[in-house]
Each structure stands twice: as structure tokens, then as C-alpha cells.
């Protein structure tokens, strides 16, 4: 079983505390300053409303951009809650995880490199962005579930990519779609 986590920022307990509490301290500090300036009540109310909007936006953005990460699990053998020969995409936020997608070996068609697009299988009916990093640097896994073609953009590590290429038959030249000139 190979697991890798993809996150946007290098995290530690100190930076987590800073990202969580700095907007709160800043908003309350500015509110205290505004209360001492002697502003008219209408202006003070408007300034406090703007501070509340700032605080809500700061918490939402930190939750969306900083605390979110994706975990990719390639399980060659079953166990630990993962089916054998599968790739599982999970989104983690704090200690909570949610499985977004699970793809079995038999459903995988092609793993495209970041700068490669594959039209051999047709246009996917849905594309999933399963990474917090830029999409242009992501690999794309084309797979078919219940007759529907999907594409998942993600950032596997080298071992995971090698296993996925082996499962899709890309390690053999005759199974590559580009051999037929379509990718």
C-alpha cells in the first residue's frame, strides 16, 4: 500500500495556531482601536460589520486553502479498509477525511502526464480536480465506471505513478494509446 499526501503549505502546530488566531486577534485589536477613536455610531457600526466580514472570510479562506489536503492510497493487496488493486482519493480537513473517489484496477484506462491530454477514449463526462496544487502540473487518470468515462487530475508520487502505469498497461508499448496516434 502506497499513500501520499498533497498539501499546499508546509504545516506545523505553530503555523496552524497562527493561521487560526491571527485574524481573530487582528479583528479584536482593530475593534478596540475603533472604539477609542470616537467615531459616530453609524460609522462605528459599519466598521464593525466590515471587521465581521473580514473575520468570516479569513476563516473560510484558511479552511479552504490552508487546512485542506488530499491523500492518495494505492492498495496492491487488500486490507486497512482499502480494496485490493485500487486507488482511493480522500480529502482531509483537520482529522476528518472524506473519500471522494475509488477506482479499481479494471476500471483504469490511462495515466496521462501533466502536459499530456488523451483523446483516445473520448471526452470524459466528468473531470475531478483532486488536488490543492495547480491543475496544469497534475497527472490525469482516465477511467471508466459503469460505462461512463471520467478523468481525475491529481499529483501521485513516483511509486504510485509506476504502479498505475503498470495497471493500465502503459509499461507495454502496444497498449499505449499514443502508439495508435490518438494521445
C-alpha positions in Angstrom: 0.0 0.0 0.0 1.4 3.4 -1.0 0.0 6.6 0.5 0.9 10.2 -0.3 -0.5 13.5 0.9 -0.6 16.6 -1.2 -1.0 19.9 0.6 -0.4 23.5 -0.5 1.6 24.7 2.5 4.2 23.1 4.8 2.3 22.9 8.2 3.3 22.8 11.8 1.5 23.3 15.1 2.9 26.9 15.3 1.7 27.9 11.9 -1.7 26.2 12.4 -2.1 28.3 15.6 -1.0 31.5 13.8 -3.4 31.0 10.9 -6.2 30.2 13.3 -5.8 33.0 15.8 -4.1 35.9 14.0 -7.3 37.1 12.2 -9.2 36.9 15.4 -6.5 38.9 17.3 -6.3 41.4 14.5 -10.1 41.9 14.3 -10.4 42.4 18.1 -7.4 44.7 18.1 -8.8 46.9 15.3 -12.3 46.9 17.0 -10.7 48.2 20.3 -8.8 50.9 18.3 -12.0 51.9 16.5 -13.9 52.1 19.8 -11.3 54.6 21.2 -11.3 56.9 18.1 -14.7 58.5 18.9 -16.3 57.7 15.6 -20.1 58.4 15.2 -22.3 55.3 15.9 -23.2 54.7 12.2 -19.5 54.7 11.1 -18.6 52.5 14.1 -21.3 50.0 13.3 -20.2 49.9 9.6 -16.6 49.4 10.6 -17.6 46.6 13.0 -19.6 45.0 10.2 -16.6 45.1 7.9 -14.5 43.5 10.6 -17.0 40.7 11.0 -17.0 40.1 7.2 -13.2 40.1 7.3 -13.1 37.6 10.1 -15.6 35.3 8.4 -13.7 35.5 5.1 -10.4 34.8 6.8 -11.7 31.7 8.5 -13.3 30.4 5.3 -10.2 31.0 3.2 -7.9 29.4 5.8 -10.2 26.4 5.9 -10.3 26.1 2.1 -6.7 26.9 1.3 -4.6 26.1 4.3 -6.2 23.2 6.2 -7.3 21.1 3.3 -5.2 18.3 1.8 -5.6 15.2 -0.4 -4.4 11.7 0.3 -4.0 9.2 -2.4 -3.8 5.5 -1.5 -2.8 2.8 -3.9 -3.5 -0.6 -2.5 -2.0 -3.6 -4.3 -3.3 -6.0 -1.7 -6.5 -5.5 0.3 -6.7 -4.6 3.9 -6.8 -1.5 6.1 -10.2 -0.6 4.7 -9.0 -0.4 1.1 -10.0 -2.9 -1.6 -7.2 -4.8 -3.4 -5.8 -3.2 -6.6 -7.5 0.1 -6.1 -6.7 3.8 -6.0 -8.6 5.8 -3.3 -8.8 9.6 -3.3 -9.5 11.2 0.1 -9.9 14.8 1.1 -8.7 15.6 4.6 -9.5 18.7 6.6 -8.1 18.5 10.1 -8.6 15.0 11.3 -11.7 14.4 9.2 -11.4 12.5 6.0 -13.9 12.0 3.1 -13.5 9.5 0.3 -14.1 11.4 -2.9 -13.4 8.6 -5.4 -12.3 5.0 -5.5 -11.1 3.5 -8.8 -10.4 -0.3 -9.2 -7.6 -1.6 -11.4 -10.0 -3.0 -14.0 -11.6 0.5 -14.4 -8.4 2.3 -15.2 -7.6 3.2 -18.8 -4.7 5.6 -19.0 -2.5 7.8 -16.8 -1.5 10.9 -18.7 1.5 13.0 -17.8 0.9 16.6 -16.7 1.5 18.1 -20.1 -0.4 15.4 -22.0 -4.1 15.1 -22.9 -5.6 11.9 -24.2 -8.5 11.9 -26.7 -8.3 8.2 -27.5 -11.2 7.3 -25.1 -13.4 10.3 -26.0 -14.4 13.3 -23.9 -14.9 12.5 -20.2 -18.4 13.0 -18.9 -16.9 14.4 -15.7 -13.5 15.7 -14.6 -12.5 15.8 -11.0 -9.8 18.1 -9.6 -8.5 16.0 -6.6 -5.6 18.2 -5.7 -4.9 21.5 -3.9 -1.9 22.2 -6.2 -2.3 23.8 -9.7 -4.1 21.6 -12.3 -1.6 22.3 -15.0 1.1 20.3 -13.1 -1.3 17.3 -12.3 -1.4 13.9 -13.9 -4.7 12.8 -15.3 -6.2 9.3 -14.8 -8.8 8.3 -17.3 -11.1 5.6 -16.1 -14.5 4.1 -16.9 -17.1 3.2 -14.3 -20.4 1.6 -15.3 -19.9 2.7 -18.9 -19.1 6.3 -18.1 -15.7 7.9 -18.8 -14.2 10.0 -16.0 -10.9 11.9 -15.6 -9.2 12.7 -12.3 -6.5 15.3 -12.0 -4.1 14.6 -9.1 -0.5 14.5 -8.1 0.7 11.0 -7.4 4.2 10.3 -6.2 6.7 8.3 -8.4 5.9 4.9 -6.8 2.2 5.4 -7.2 2.5 6.5 -10.8 4.6 3.5 -11.6 2.0 1.1 -10.2 -0.8 2.9 -12.0 1.1 2.8 -15.3 1.7 -0.9 -14.8 -2.0 -1.5 -14.0 -3.1 0.4 -17.1 -0.6 -1.5 -19.3 1.4 1.6 -20.2 4.6 -0.2 -19.4 4.0 -2.2 -22.6 4.3 -0.2 -25.8 1.5 -1.9 -27.7 -1.1 -0.9 -25.0 -0.4 2.8 -25.2 -3.0 4.9 -27.0 -0.3 7.2 -28.4 1.0 4.1 -30.3 -2.1 4.4 -32.4 -1.5 8.2 -32.7 -4.6 9.2 -30.6 -3.0 10.8 -27.5 
